[in-house]
Amino acid sequence: MANGNGQLVVVFGGAGYIGSRLVSHLLAEGYRVRVFDNFLFGSQGISGVHSPQLEVIEGDICDARAVSAALNGAEAVILLAAIVGRRVQEVKWGSPRTVNLLASSIVLDAAIEHGAERFLFASSDSVYGAQSGVMYETSLPSPVSLYARLKLRMEERILSAKQRDFHPAILRIGTCYGFAPRMRFDLVANTLILDAVCRKEIVIDGGEQCRSLVHVDDAARSFIACLKAHVNLVSGEIFNVGSPEQTVQINQLANIVKTLVPDVVITVRDVPPDLVGYSLSCSKIEKLLDFLPRRQLVEGMTELRDLLLAEQFSDPYSLRYHNF
C-alpha cells in the first residue's frame, strides 16, 4: 500500500482525537476511508471533512453485525476505538473489558473474515507501567491500570492472529498533546495550557514523574507510515510512537507553560506522584519506516494557547473535551 490508489481503509474511532487527524491524512494520500464511530464525543471531529472518498457510519463496535457490515471490502483496518475512565458508563454495552477487549476482538475477527490484508491497532505506552529507563518494544510490559492491561491482552490477540495474508501491527503511542478537530483537554500538556490560560493557575502533584509526549498529528502520521511501508516491515511488529526529545518531567512541562503564559501561578502539591520515569525508544519506527515526528512541543503548546485566547472552544471544561 505504498500509496492509497483508492484502497479502502476502515477506521474504527475515526471521529476521535487521533482519528480526526488521521482521516484527513488518509484522504490526502489517496485512500478511500470509511469511518465507524459511536460519536460519544460528537461528530465535530470529522464534520468539516468533505470528500467523495469518505463514508461515515454511526455504530458501536460491540455490535457484531454492524461491524461486519462496515468491513465489507476493507483492505486495511485501523482500530483506534476504546473507552477509558468514567466515560465507559455512557456506553450502553457495559464494562471496559466489554468495550476494549471483547468488542475489539469482534473487529479483529471480522477483519480476518472479510479478507482485510492489514490491521493496525492503537495501543498505549501505558503497557510499560511504572518503570524507569528506556523502554524498547522488546522491554517487558508491566501494566498497572485496567486500561493498560486490556491493551496488552488485545495486543497479544492481534499478533497471534497473524497469517500469510493477514498482517497486523501494533503502535504503542506516547502521551499525545496538541490541537485536533475533536479536541481533548484531559491530557497532561493540554490540561496545563488550558488551566494556565483560563484559570491563571496550574496545579501539579510532585512533578518529577515523566511523560513521553508526541503531537497528535504525528501520532496520526505513524499509521500512514505503517500503511505505506512494505508489508514485510510491519507484519507482526510492535512500534513505539513518540519523540525522545519530548520526554519531560511534569515540572519541566509546567515551566514551558510558564514561558507561554507568564502570569500563571504554579502550585506544586506535596502528593506522591505516579512512578512513571521512562522514555520511549523510537529508533525502530525511525529505522524501519523512516518515520520522525515533525511537531515540536513548544510549537504545539503555543498553537493551543492561541486558540484558547481566541476563545475557539465555547466551554473547554465540558465533558465533550474529556475522555476521563
Order of alpha helices (4+ residues) and beta strands (2+ residues): beta-alpha-beta-alpha-beta-alpha-beta-alpha-beta-beta-alpha-beta-beta-alpha-beta-beta-alpha-alpha-beta-beta-alpha-beta-beta-alpha-alpha
